[in-house]
């Protein structure tokens, strides 16, 4: 088995999290009252319940590195997540970043920022 690190992210409501991420290809691979695992191909995100989280004060984030950044970004956009600078969920456009890779950003329903990064 390949070594793997997986982000553990907050969810105020598992049903809403499943619906949101399902809109761009993530499916439930495990769920009980205390844990949720979503998969999209080789990508895996794990969520824990945090019903009292204030998305405006959230500092949770993770990086999602993919070969087809434009395809993922297009799927997220097509699911109804708008490009905007405030609120959540929201998207920030894909751009060449100062650190040398192309990346966009997704802020989910709970204020978690996902750095959508193109594999080099």
Order of alpha helices (4+ residues) and beta strands (2+ residues): beta-alpha-beta-beta-beta-beta-alpha-beta-beta-beta
